[in-house]
Amino acid sequence: MGEHTHPGTPTADGVPPASPQREGSVAPEREIRPGSAWVGWIWFAGAMMILLGFFNIIEGIVALFSPRFYIVSPSGLLLFNLTGWGLVHLIIGILAVAAGAALFTGALWARITAVVLAGINAIAQLTFLSAHPVWATIVIALDVVVIWAVIAHGREVERAAW
């Protein structure tokens, strides 16, 4: 049978094997892991940012070029007219696609931008809540999941091996 040694078990000469340590350090060296299973949440957030970005781009283009698609009350929309909100959605969409793609690299600026854009997008979706309540609610929920994933597990992707 083969001999197996376990940490702390004496070797053949009766001396337990030394723990791997850095020179001058008294603490055992910890194994460096390349991220954890939580990295998947960041990849999910990146994919959702890209998807939500494209959805916003489409919403913006529709608002700009097909204003009859949306039902607007006689009092109008919050703060801007439909053209203004179309431009807002278009800009948010383009920035979200860029930030979502950069989330895969673990860049700090991408994580900050993703959280800010997802928050702004959730607020912007409130303007479309009366026109498309189910759609706006789904997008707001996805924005909240993206914010949670990036805030809770953003650093994990920095350590992930590519």
Secondary structure as GFF3:
##gff-version 3
##sequence-region A 1 162
A	DSSP	alpha_helix	39	65	.	.	.	ID=ss1
A	DSSP	three_ten_helix	67	69	.	.	.	ID=ss2
A	DSSP	alpha_helix	82	103	.	.	.	ID=ss3
A	DSSP	alpha_helix	108	125	.	.	.	ID=ss4
A	DSSP	three_ten_helix	126	128	.	.	.	ID=ss5
A	DSSP	alpha_helix	133	153	.	.	.	ID=ss6
A	DSSP	three_ten_helix	154	159	.	.	.	ID=ss7
###
